[in-house]
Amino acid sequence: MKLTMAQALVKFLDNQYISFDGKETKFVDGIFGIFGHGCVVGIGQALEQGGHSLRYYQGHNEQGMAHSAIAYAKQNKRRKIIACTSSIGPGALNMVTACGTATANRIPLLVLPGDTFACRQPDPVLQQIEQYDSCAITANDAFKAVCKYWDRIQRPEQLMTAMINAMRVLTDAADTGAVCIAMPQDVEAEAFDYPDYFLQKRVWYMDRKVPSEREIEAAAELIKNAKKPMIVVGGGVTYSDSYEAVLKFAEKYDIPIGETQAGKGQIPFAHHLNMGGCGVTGTASANYIAKRADLIIAVGTRLTDFTTCSKWGFQNPDVKMLSINVCSFDAFKMDSTAVIADAKMGIDAIGAKLGAYKSEWNSEYAKAQADFFAEIDRCYNDEPAEGFSQMRALGIINEVVADDSVIIGSSGSLPGCLQRIWKSKAPNTYHVEYGFSCMGYEICGALGAKLACPDKEVYSMVGDGSFLMLHSELYTAIQEDKKINVMLFDNSGWGCIENLQNNQGTDTFGTRFTRRNEQSGLLDGEIIYTDYAKIAEGYGCKAYRVTNAEELYAALEDSKKQTVSTLFDIKVAHKSMTDGYDSWWRVGVAEVSESETVQKCYEEMKENIEKARLY
C-alpha cells in the first residue's frame, strides 16, 4: 500500500493489540498533539484524512499532554497508551521531562517529535539548533538520556524496523519506559510501498514470566530460615494484578506487609497485615517492622531510597534481601537473592514450597498497626492554633469522596501525607507518581486518569507550587468535557522543601512565596495572596474557596453535583503536614558551615551513614 511515512505510522498504531492473561485489548487509543511546522502537514495530515480509529486530543503544553498520556497508561496498568506528537525544537524538548517521568516509573510512553529535514536542503529551518561539529545532531538527541528506545526515521522504509522495536519496548514489563521516534518533517510526507503484513493487526503478548526451579528453591530456603520476614509490595504487584496472590501468601504465613507509593492501594488499608507505607514517606508501623525484620521480601519494587530510607531502614544485623521482579536490574539490588519472575508466578511458586512455615511475629505487628491507626485519627483531627490543617483537610476529603474515586499526586508534601494517612478503599484508586516526583504531573495526570476511567471521580492533590509550574491540561479537560477535581493546597510556598531545608539545619531561604523585601534585598517580605479559584473560574471551572472544615465539607458535597471540572482553593496552615515517623533520607548536608545547626546535622548524617547498607 503506497502511503506516506506518517500515514503508515497512523495505520500501524491503530492495529496494535495487547494480550494479558488471555484478554485482548487495543493498545493505542489515541494521539495527543500540539501542531507546528514539524508535524502538522505530516502526521497531522495523516490524522486528519481519517481511515483510522485513533482519537486526536489537543494538548496545551507538550510536557503536560505527555504527563496525561503517562497517567492514562499507568491507570490502565500499562496495557493501553496514548501517543504524543509535537513540532521540532522547543515543542519536542518540552516532552523530555515527561520522558524522564515515564522511564523512571517504568510506564510506556510513545513520543513522536517532529525533526529537522533529513535532506538538509533548507537548513537551518525555524527552531533548528545547529551544532558546529555535526549536522546530524538535532534537539531530539536530547531524548536519548531519558528513553528506553530512540530512533530517527531518515527514510520512509525505516519506519518498519523502528516501530517493531518501539512496540517491543513499550510492551515489555521488564524494560518499558519512554520511546522516542524522531520524525524529520520531509520524511513524514515521503511515500513508500508498505507491505500489508506490516499494517495488519498485530498482537503483543504480555506473558507472565515463570521463575526457575533453582530460584524457587533458594527463595523458599531463605524464608524457612527467617523468623521475622516482611513483604514490601511495589508497583509490579499493581501492574501484574498480583495483589490477591501476595495477600493470600502473607495471610498463610503470617507475614506483615509494607507498601511503596506504586504498590499502595492494592492491599486493603485496614487489613491486619498491612502496615502501610514503607520508608521516608512511610508509617511508623511499617518502619518499626522494617527495622526488626530479618528478611525483606521485595515484590515488584525498585527499592528506591525513599522505600529503603537510603538503605538505612533495614537495621536487623542479620537481615537478608529477597527480590521477586521481572526486571533483573531491579531483582539484584541491595545484594538480593533474585527471583526473576512475574510477581504472581513467583509468589505462588515459592508458597508451594513452604509447607507449614509460620513467621514468629506473633502480635508484635498488631500493636504497631494499632498505634499508627491512632496516629491517623490524630492527624485527621489536627487543629492548629491558626489556620486549617493540611492533614485535617485530607481526612475530610478521604471521608467524603466515593470509595472508587481515583486520587492523583506527585510532588511536595502531599505524597508523604497520602502514603501515610490516606485510607485507600478500593484497588487502583491510589495513583501517585513518585519515581520522578515531577512537579506539574498532578493536574495533567488527573486528565489522563479520567480518560482511562471516565465513570469515576478523579481528584488531583496538588500544592500551589506545582499548580504554578504546570496545569495546562486543565484546559484540555474543559475542552474534552472530562470532569476532574483539583484539590489545591495553598501553603504559600514549597513547604516540603522548606521542611527539608530546616530539618538539615538551614533557615528558610527561597522556599516561601513572598515579595522582595526592599530593606533586606531578600525574598523575605510579605506572603503573596493568590486567588487560585479566580484563575479556575476564568477557565470555566466551578471553583470553591476553602479556609476551614465546614467550608470543605460543603464544597465537596456541592462538587458532586457539578458536571464541569472543579477547583478547591484550600488555604492550609504553614507546616501542617505529617511527620517523618522514624525514617531517614540521605541528602548532601554541608561539611563546612558557620551554622551550628548545620554542623550538628552533618554529624548526624555521618552517624546514619554508618548504619546504612553500602549497596
PyMOL commands that set and color helices and strands:
alter all, ss='L'
color gray80, all
select helices_A, chain A and resi 5-13+43-48+62-75+90-93+96-105+139-146+156-170+185-189+196-199+213-224+235-239+243-253+284-292+305-308+328-331+333-335+343-351+364-380+390-400+414-421+441-452+464-469+473-479+495-503+532-539+549-559+596-611
alter helices_A, ss='H'
color red, helices_A
select strands_A, chain A and resi 2-4+16-20+23-26+28-33+55-58+81-86+109-115+149-152+178-184+191-193+202-205+229-233+257-259+274-277+295-299+320-325+337-340+406-409+430-432+458-463+485-490+542-546+566-571
alter strands_A, ss='S'
color yellow, strands_A
deselect
rebuild
show_as cartoon
